[in-house]
Amino acid sequence: MELIRLSNAQLAFGTNPILDKTNFQLNENERVCIVGRNGAGKSSLLKIIAGEQQLDDGVLQLVNEVRVTRLEQDPPRGLTGTVKEFVSDGLAEINALIEEFNKLAMAVADDQTLLKKMESLQHELDRLQGWTLETRIQQTLSTLELEPDAEIGSLSGGWLRKVALAKALVSQPDVLLLDEPTNHLDIDAIAWLEKFLKDFQGSIIFISHDRAFIRSMATRIVDLDRGNLVSFDCNYDEYLEEKQRLLEVEEQQNALFDKKLAQEEVWIRQGIKARRTRNEGRVRALKELRKVRKDRIDAPKNASMQVQQGEKSAKKVFEALNISHQYGSKPLVKDFDALVMRGDRIALVGPNGIGKSTLIKLLMAELAPDSGKVKVGENLHVAYFDQHRLALNIENTVQDNVADGKQEIMFNGSSRHVLGYLQDFLFPPVRSRTPVKALSGGEKNRLLLAKLFVKPSNVLILDEPTNDLDVETLELLEELVANYQGTVLLVSHDREFIDNTATTVWAFEGDGRINKVVGGYQDYQEYLQRVAPRTNISKDTVKSKAKKVPNNPQKKLSYKEVRELESLPKEIEDLETLITELQEVVNSSDFFKQDAKITADKLNHLAEAESKLETCFSRWEELEEKQQNLN
């Protein structure tokens, strides 16, 4: 069943069409992803559907009083009060109706004419299920595992996102509008959100740059391009292929059109020179061609970002020697050893607040470890991307943030006008003179990249660089990072970005433990699956159960079996120690730089040890079960 319909919708800011006589519809149980370039108008479209932005022309229809709630792009900041109070604001309309109903109930004794108004209010409250308000709040908080009395000002970005989601859900909407819902969430929280939204009993329209999230969530893709909404009833990868095909067809058609227009322009100029009688029909056709060309909006250009490469750093960039650091009583880094070599691209992954930024500060010698030592290599030129964009002066213009008031910049040995350089980052001259505070989140991220890349560097430290970037710019940044000749430390919750850029993952697993795995995020997940069978039975479990072997076991197991059962825990422990040591060797950054025979021997040794460990576990379980059955 159709829930929402946009017909002949028009909206423009200045001369830029956001919606250009376009149509859209949403059906029951759909999860529609709105895709498009930064600035295309995706957020404005959600505001229109939510009733927060009026169309210039056209019609918005909500079928059968459909309830629509929008989750804003950024989590709430600078607020006071409890979580419950904030979430209750999602029912402000119902609260107002209840308050009015109670006032009328007190006054009706003196004025019977108020009865009809009370009946109308009661009908509306019944429709909105307003009498179950407190129950709904409690259920929503419980579902999202939120503490009602927690002070909202004390929560992290991830929890603030959950609180905002609770406020949106408490009204029990039929349609949920989500603007970049994965921003500020760690990977575990994103996985939770995916599962939660798939169980949501309603329709969802969402905007996202997270390609893995889109692939998992979207049942339909709607492309917003130059004011037109085009629906693609396919998955995200099929959409990308079809979109590319359509752009190529458009480019070919435009080239043919431009060729014809150029030929007609030559004809009319030659006709004027020869003072020939003009073909008025052909002249009229030329005028029409000129109008069509003037009105045509070409496809937006892709960014062409480049990073200014500095001279080579020392071969050893960072070395951590058994470093530990804690915040209060909470260990963030514990007994960590690592060697970062020139050219390494390392992704730091883990929940928010677990210590990723702290480790970077330790490596950069901006923070001293509680124990251990950090060695910093020579000749490091660091470009640091801060997710909070503190390097940007929001009062200054785009141009001044990059060039410090100058007109020219030096880039890779050549002088460039700053406006030309900024156009590579999709800032036209007019936009380059705009104060930073007027930019969108995606534009601010592009500007910060432009500011960083204009200075020579050999170390890139990127803290959540993908937030708010459109997919096209994101893919370009991926390519730039993957081809960077220096060293990269990357903090990101974008699983696909990590897979496409990182050569090693440092996974923060809590209590200061950091696991190093060669490859990207998918490689880390596969590693966890490989070790899962071994972690199902801990060493402590094995030891504790082994202690339960009776003093006179010969009556239950053979002497040989008893000795075997007693020896297996130690054998398992030794094998696990060996495997850990071998994994550290294999996961080192220079492992595969060795001779192929050496690496093959080590990998075979690791595989043999893992196989033997599995055999030992199976045998231990068999003997333990036999023992239990004989008791």
Secondary structure, DSSP 8 states (H G I E B T S, - for coil): -EEEEEEEEEEEETTEEEEEEEEEEEETT-EEEEE--TTSSHHHHHHHHTTSS--SEEEEEEGGG--EEEE-SS---S--SBHHHHHHGGGHHHHHHHHHHHHHHHHTTT-GGGHHHHHHHHHHHHHTTGGGHHHHHHHHHHHTT--TTSBGGG--HHHHHHHHHHHHHTT--SEEEEESTTTT--HHHHHHHHHHHHT-SSEEEEE---HHHHHHH-SEEEEEETTEEEEE-S-HHHHHHHHHHHHHHHHHHHHHHHHHHHHHHHHHHHHHHTT----HHHHHHHHHHHHHHHH-------------B-----SEEEEEEEEEEEETTEEEEEEEEEEEETT-EEEEE-STTSSHHHHHHHHTTSS--SEEEEEE-SS--EEEE-TT-TTS-TTSBHHHHHHTT-SEEEETTEEEEHHHHHHTTT--HHHHTSBGGGS-HHHHHHHHHHHHHTS-BSEEEEESTTTT--HHHHHHHHHHHHT-SSEEEEE---HHHHHHH-SEEEEE-STT-EEEEES-HHHHHHHHHHHHHHHTS-HHHHHHHHTTS-S-GGGTS-HHHHHHHHHHHHHHHHHHHHHHHHHHHHHSTTGGGS-HHHHHHHHHHHHHHHHHHHHHHHHHHHHHHHHHHH-
